[in-house]
């Protein structure tokens, strides 16, 4: 799929998703939930039998009904005995329990008139549970068994009789209508519930990946400040060690071995200083860590992708040419990571060049990331920003990028993080109509535009503290 990137969340994605993009169900279902639902079904069946016999004077095979209800009770008691109370079932065990409930309900309906019994609609319940918590395969299995059971009890059942011997029957047209209604409900409710639960689960996992990416970026930012502070604080003792080592070299004179050891101490002190300085280039956790000029922030976000074989051109397009007018923005991890994902996506699919255009007016700040690749395909451009989406490859893409399995998670993370900072994102192609062919060194590929308002909700840095006040002399 064109221009959809996983970025740095691959391990998380592959851990939670199968090869076809479907979410792995894992152990989603609590045993206690299914046990409680089964107890509710058991008491409901007992109540229905009592009402049928004593209120409507219907004859029901109580022996067989007791066997069916007893099996459900035994199944619950065994489940509570064998498994711990907080157990979560894997897909196979949960599917087995739902199949048992489906067949048990079908047998109860068989004993009480088949499709002439209005309680037949309850057979949809296990299918709904499967569609909510299990995989598509498990849902199809439970749904197929439910449809087969519904069809079976339509032809094979024990008719309901009153105490006077009257057979309770509905017209064949009504029976056929109930069968169609139940089968349609199984299919529609199963499909609808499965679709909604899959979307909710994929969104939940995508938000988790977004939070992980943001947390990682925040830790890296904090680590840079800590290292820089350590480099600053250790500068004085390292300088002292260097000075003492130099004095020892001068004083040891002819003592060659000791003189070499002292010189080695000085060299290692210099090495420690250089290492700390290189690790602390991000700067100390001061005002420079909290705010940065807009162009510098964009260059920092693009820096990991500078040497990836594509040309990155950063250009200022603003008509406000005075350098003093350049916005100073908050150096927030969401902004850096979001822009970095957008730039990575452009570099991944560019043919030769990626352009980053920076523009600002008195009302807004605007960034445009453009490449000379094939652009966004029409099948996915309307879905950009949704996680874990897949599209059909255009004919010209077949045979290319087989190793690439992007599912839109990278763009979802970028969009989510940047929107948290007040940005509005839009995506388009540089050429219309879409051709699917790259045009090297032309701004004809994908365009990602990010716009922030220049108001109190924007990204410009606004210190929460005033000046530090007048210096007070010691003494």
Rosetta blueprint (number, residue, H / E / L):
1 X L
2 X L
3 X L
4 X L
5 X L
6 X L
7 X H
8 X H
9 X H
10 X H
11 X H
12 X H
13 X H
14 X H
15 X H
16 X H
17 X E
18 X L
19 X L
20 X L
21 X L
22 X L
23 X E
24 X L
25 X L
26 X L
27 X L
28 X L
29 X E
30 X E
31 X H
32 X H
33 X H
34 X H
35 X H
36 X H
37 X H
38 X H
39 X H
40 X H
41 X H
42 X H
43 X H
44 X H
45 X H
46 X H
47 X H
48 X H
49 X H
50 X H
51 X H
52 X H
53 X H
54 X H
55 X L
56 X L
57 X L
58 X E
59 X E
60 X L
61 X L
62 X H
63 X H
64 X H
65 X H
66 X H
67 X H
68 X H
69 X H
70 X H
71 X H
72 X H
73 X H
74 X H
75 X H
76 X H
77 X H
78 X H
79 X H
80 X H
81 X H
82 X H
83 X L
84 X L
85 X L
86 X L
87 X L
88 X E
89 X E
90 X L
91 X H
92 X H
93 X H
94 X H
95 X H
96 X H
97 X H
98 X H
99 X H
100 X H
101 X H
102 X H
103 X H
104 X H
105 X H
106 X H
107 X H
108 X H
109 X H
110 X H
111 X H
112 X L
113 X L
114 X H
115 X H
116 X H
117 X L
118 X H
119 X H
120 X H
121 X H
122 X H
123 X H
124 X H
125 X H
126 X H
127 X H
128 X H
129 X H
130 X H
131 X H
132 X H
133 X H
134 X L
135 X L
136 X H
137 X H
138 X H
139 X H
140 X H
141 X H
142 X H
143 X H
144 X H
145 X H
146 X H
147 X H
148 X H
149 X H
150 X H
151 X H
152 X H
153 X H
154 X H
155 X H
156 X L
157 X L
158 X L
159 X L
160 X E
161 X E
162 X E
163 X L
164 X L
165 X L
166 X L
167 X E
168 X E
169 X L
170 X L
171 X L
172 X H
173 X H
174 X H
175 X H
176 X H
177 X H
178 X H
179 X H
180 X H
181 X H
182 X H
183 X H
184 X H
185 X H
186 X H
187 X H
188 X H
189 X H
190 X H
191 X H
192 X H
193 X H
194 X H
195 X H
196 X H
197 X H
198 X H
199 X H
200 X H
201 X H
202 X H
203 X H
204 X H
205 X H
206 X H
207 X H
208 X H
209 X H
210 X H
211 X H
212 X H
213 X H
214 X H
215 X H
216 X H
217 X H
218 X H
219 X H
220 X H
221 X H
222 X H
223 X H
224 X H
225 X H
226 X H
227 X H
228 X H
229 X H
230 X H
231 X H
232 X H
233 X H
234 X H
235 X H
236 X H
237 X H
238 X H
239 X H
240 X H
241 X H
242 X H
243 X H
244 X H
245 X H
246 X H
247 X H
248 X H
249 X H
250 X H
251 X H
252 X H
253 X L
254 X L
255 X L
256 X H
257 X H
258 X H
259 X H
260 X H
261 X H
262 X H
263 X H
264 X H
265 X H
266 X H
267 X H
268 X H
269 X H
270 X H
271 X H
272 X H
273 X H
274 X H
275 X H
276 X H
277 X H
278 X H
279 X H
280 X L
281 X L
282 X L
283 X L
284 X L
285 X L
286 X L
287 X H
288 X H
289 X H
290 X H
291 X E
292 X E
293 X E
294 X H
295 X H
296 X H
297 X H
298 X H
299 X H
300 X H
301 X H
302 X H
303 X H
304 X H
305 X H
306 X L
307 X L
308 X L
309 X L
310 X L
311 X E
312 X E
313 X E
314 X E
315 X E
316 X E
317 X L
318 X L
319 X L
320 X L
321 X L
322 X L
323 X H
324 X H
325 X H
326 X L
327 X L
328 X E
329 X E
330 X E
331 X L
332 X L
333 X H
334 X H
335 X H
336 X H
337 X H
338 X H
339 X H
340 X H
341 X H
342 X H
343 X H
344 X H
345 X H
346 X H
347 X H
348 X H
349 X H
350 X L
351 X L
352 X L
353 X E
354 X E
355 X E
356 X E
357 X E
358 X E
359 X E
360 X E
361 X L
362 X L
363 X L
364 X E
365 X E
366 X E
367 X E
368 X E
369 X E
370 X E
371 X E
372 X L
373 X L
374 X L
375 X L
376 X L
377 X L
378 X H
379 X H
380 X H
381 X H
382 X L
383 X L
384 X L
385 X L
386 X L
387 X L
388 X L
389 X L
390 X L
391 X L
392 X L
393 X L
394 X L
395 X H
396 X H
397 X H
398 X L
399 X L
400 X L
401 X L
402 X L
403 X L
404 X L
405 X L
406 X L
407 X L
408 X L
409 X H
410 X H
411 X H
412 X H
413 X H
414 X H
415 X H
416 X H
417 X H
418 X H
419 X H
420 X H
421 X L
422 X L
423 X L
424 X E
425 X E
426 X E
427 X E
428 X E
429 X E
430 X L
431 X L
432 X L
433 X L
434 X L
435 X L
436 X L
437 X L
438 X L
439 X L
440 X L
441 X L
442 X L
443 X L
444 X L
445 X L
446 X E
447 X E
448 X E
449 X E
450 X E
451 X E
452 X E
453 X E
454 X L
455 X L
456 X L
457 X L
458 X L
459 X L
460 X E
461 X L
462 X L
463 X L
464 X L
465 X L
466 X L
467 X L
468 X L
469 X L
470 X L
471 X L
472 X L
473 X L
474 X L
475 X L
